[in-house]
Amino acid sequence: MLREIWAGPPTAAECGALAERLGTAVGVSPVLVELPGRAFLAEGPREGTAGLARLVTARAPVGSAELVVVVAEITGAPRPRDLAGPLERLLNAGEVVGPDLRKAVAKAVLGVLDARGPEFRAKVVLTASRRAAAWLVDLWLRRVRSREEQARLLEVAIRLRMNGAPSERLDAWARGSPLGSTRSRFVHDPELLRGYEELVRPRTALWDRVRPRLMWKRE
């Protein structure tokens, strides 16, 4: 019966009213447990969905509610190191929810980090657990589409190398990608420019070895 009632996406306000009435009983039904996640899927990372999730987690340990609470914490975290704990909790809670909610949460986290810029993103990777750092890098690599996204991710890779913690996957991606005019992005920052040149140097050195042979063949 509950599945029929909630056949359409419920609003956070509707879910909150039901959770208030049920109290701790909100955890007795799989459908009720899904309320915070379904509201998040319908409305996204808004204050209403975060409030509902906090309401539910105060009454019962619910994976989908924990995910929504963690997204709110990540959104409001003032410093990169403040994300280390929430990211770990996010990965733990993500193991017990459906793929649609995991995908929506990942998209929300990506949006939060994108808004903070490459330097913040690099510091998050540096302070996160190895598992969380690998998860973020995987998300970024699967999402790269535009030239701007490529340039931002390249800067993350450079900053990680500058801090003595290079990402093998990001470095391999950078060396294997057509970087085009991305060098011009770093010409006004000597440190970043040096980091860029060190990152792509293996490819440049290979070209320098091959080029004389190509010129000799043309003669």
C-alpha positions as CSV (number, residue, x, y, z in Angstrom):
1,M,0.0,0.0,0.0
2,L,2.8,2.4,0.9
3,R,4.4,1.8,-2.5
4,E,1.2,2.8,-4.2
5,I,0.9,6.0,-2.1
6,W,4.4,7.0,-2.9
7,A,4.4,5.9,-6.6
8,G,5.3,9.5,-7.5
9,P,8.3,11.4,-6.2
10,P,7.3,12.8,-2.7
11,T,8.2,16.3,-1.7
12,A,10.6,16.9,1.2
13,A,7.7,18.6,3.0
14,E,5.4,15.6,2.6
15,C,8.1,13.2,3.7
16,G,9.0,15.4,6.7
17,A,5.3,15.5,7.9
18,L,5.1,11.7,7.7
19,A,8.4,11.2,9.5
20,E,7.3,13.5,12.3
21,R,4.1,11.5,12.8
22,L,5.9,8.1,12.8
23,G,8.8,8.9,15.0
24,T,11.1,5.9,15.5
25,A,8.6,3.8,13.5
26,V,10.0,5.4,10.4
27,G,12.6,2.6,10.3
28,V,10.1,-0.3,10.2
29,S,9.3,-0.2,6.5
30,P,11.7,-0.4,3.5
31,V,9.5,2.2,1.8
32,L,9.6,4.6,4.7
33,V,13.4,4.2,4.9
34,E,13.6,5.3,1.3
35,L,11.9,8.6,2.0
36,P,15.0,10.9,2.3
37,G,16.6,9.3,-0.8
38,R,13.4,9.7,-2.9
39,A,13.0,13.3,-1.8
40,F,16.7,14.0,-2.7
41,L,16.1,12.4,-6.1
42,A,13.1,14.6,-6.7
43,E,14.4,17.9,-5.4
44,G,18.2,17.6,-5.2
45,P,20.5,19.0,-2.5
46,R,18.3,21.6,-0.9
47,E,17.8,22.7,2.6
48,G,14.4,20.9,2.7
49,T,15.9,17.6,1.8
50,A,18.7,18.0,4.2
51,G,16.3,18.9,7.0
52,L,14.2,15.8,6.2
53,A,17.3,13.6,6.3
54,R,18.4,15.0,9.7
55,L,14.9,14.4,11.0
56,V,14.9,10.8,9.9
57,T,18.5,10.0,11.1
58,A,17.5,11.3,14.6
59,R,14.8,8.6,14.7
60,A,16.4,5.6,12.9
61,P,19.8,4.7,11.3
62,V,18.9,5.0,7.6
63,G,21.5,4.8,4.8
64,S,19.7,7.1,2.4
65,A,19.2,9.7,5.1
66,E,22.8,9.5,6.1
67,L,23.9,10.1,2.5
68,V,21.8,13.3,2.2
69,V,23.1,14.6,5.6
70,V,26.6,14.0,4.4
71,V,26.1,15.9,1.2
72,A,24.8,18.9,3.2
73,E,28.0,18.7,5.4
74,I,30.2,18.6,2.3
75,T,28.4,21.5,0.9
76,G,28.9,23.6,4.0
77,A,32.5,22.5,4.8
78,P,34.7,25.6,4.9
79,R,38.1,23.8,4.6
80,P,39.3,20.9,2.5
81,R,40.3,18.8,5.5
82,D,36.8,19.1,6.8
83,L,35.6,16.9,4.0
84,A,37.7,13.9,5.0
85,G,35.3,12.5,7.5
86,P,32.1,13.2,5.5
87,L,33.6,11.6,2.4
88,E,34.3,8.4,4.3
89,R,30.8,8.3,5.7
90,L,29.4,8.9,2.3
91,L,31.2,5.9,0.8
92,N,30.1,3.7,3.7
93,A,26.4,4.8,3.4
94,G,26.5,4.4,-0.3
95,E,27.0,0.7,0.0
96,V,23.4,0.2,1.2
97,V,21.4,2.4,-1.2
98,G,20.4,2.0,-4.8
99,P,22.4,3.1,-7.9
100,D,20.1,6.0,-8.7
101,L,20.7,7.7,-5.3
102,R,24.4,6.9,-5.5
103,K,24.6,8.6,-8.9
104,A,22.6,11.7,-7.7
105,V,24.8,12.0,-4.6
106,A,28.0,11.8,-6.7
107,K,26.7,14.4,-9.1
108,A,25.9,16.7,-6.1
109,V,29.4,16.2,-4.6
110,L,31.0,16.9,-8.0
111,G,29.0,20.2,-8.2
112,V,30.1,21.3,-4.8
113,L,33.8,20.6,-5.5
114,D,33.7,22.2,-9.0
115,A,32.4,25.4,-7.4
116,R,35.4,25.5,-5.1
117,G,38.0,25.3,-7.8
118,P,41.1,23.1,-8.6
119,E,43.2,24.2,-5.6
120,F,40.5,23.3,-3.2
121,R,39.9,20.0,-5.0
122,A,43.6,19.1,-4.8
123,K,43.6,19.8,-1.1
124,V,40.6,17.6,-0.6
125,V,42.4,14.7,-2.3
126,L,45.5,15.3,-0.2
127,T,43.5,15.2,3.1
128,A,41.0,12.4,2.2
129,S,41.5,8.7,2.8
130,R,43.1,6.7,0.0
131,R,39.6,5.2,-0.8
132,A,37.9,8.6,-0.9
133,A,40.7,10.1,-3.0
134,A,40.5,7.2,-5.5
135,W,36.7,7.6,-5.7
136,L,37.0,11.3,-6.5
137,V,39.6,10.8,-9.1
138,D,37.5,8.1,-10.7
139,L,34.5,10.4,-10.8
140,W,36.5,13.3,-12.3
141,L,38.0,11.1,-15.0
142,R,34.7,9.6,-16.0
143,R,33.1,13.0,-16.2
144,V,35.8,15.0,-18.3
145,R,34.1,16.4,-21.3
146,S,34.7,20.0,-22.1
147,R,38.0,21.9,-22.6
148,E,37.4,23.8,-19.3
149,E,36.9,20.6,-17.3
150,Q,40.1,19.2,-18.9
151,A,42.0,22.3,-17.8
152,R,40.7,22.2,-14.3
153,L,41.5,18.5,-13.8
154,L,45.0,19.1,-15.2
155,E,45.5,21.8,-12.6
156,V,44.4,19.3,-9.9
157,A,47.0,16.8,-11.2
158,I,49.7,19.5,-11.2
159,R,48.9,20.7,-7.7
160,L,49.0,17.1,-6.3
161,R,52.5,16.7,-7.9
162,M,53.6,20.0,-6.4
163,N,52.6,18.7,-3.0
164,G,54.5,15.5,-3.3
165,A,51.4,13.3,-3.7
166,P,51.0,12.7,-7.5
167,S,48.0,10.7,-8.7
168,E,49.2,8.0,-11.1
169,R,45.8,7.9,-12.8
170,L,45.6,11.7,-13.2
171,D,49.2,11.8,-14.5
172,A,48.5,9.0,-17.0
173,W,45.4,10.8,-18.2
174,A,47.2,14.1,-18.6
175,R,50.1,12.6,-20.5
176,G,47.7,10.7,-22.8
177,S,45.3,13.5,-23.5
178,P,45.4,16.1,-26.3
179,L,46.2,19.1,-24.0
180,G,46.1,21.6,-26.8
181,S,46.4,25.2,-25.6
182,T,46.0,24.4,-21.9
183,R,49.6,25.5,-21.3
184,S,48.4,29.2,-21.7
185,R,46.3,28.7,-18.6
186,F,49.3,28.6,-16.4
187,V,51.7,31.2,-17.9
188,H,50.9,33.7,-15.2
189,D,51.7,31.3,-12.4
190,P,55.4,30.2,-12.5
191,E,54.8,27.3,-10.1
192,L,51.9,25.9,-12.0
193,L,53.7,26.4,-15.3
194,R,56.8,24.6,-14.1
195,G,54.5,21.8,-12.8
196,Y,52.8,21.6,-16.1
197,E,56.1,21.3,-18.0
198,E,57.3,18.6,-15.6
199,L,54.1,16.7,-16.0
200,V,54.1,16.6,-19.8
201,R,57.9,16.5,-20.2
202,P,58.1,12.7,-20.9
203,R,55.8,13.2,-23.9
204,T,57.8,16.3,-25.1
205,A,61.1,14.4,-24.7
206,L,59.8,11.5,-26.8
207,W,58.8,14.0,-29.5
208,D,62.2,15.6,-29.4
209,R,63.8,12.2,-30.0
210,V,61.5,11.2,-32.9
211,R,61.4,14.6,-34.7
212,P,65.0,14.5,-36.2
213,R,64.3,11.1,-37.7
214,L,61.1,12.4,-39.3
215,M,63.0,15.4,-40.8
216,W,65.8,13.2,-42.1
217,K,63.3,11.0,-43.8
218,R,61.8,13.9,-45.6
219,E,65.2,14.9,-47.0
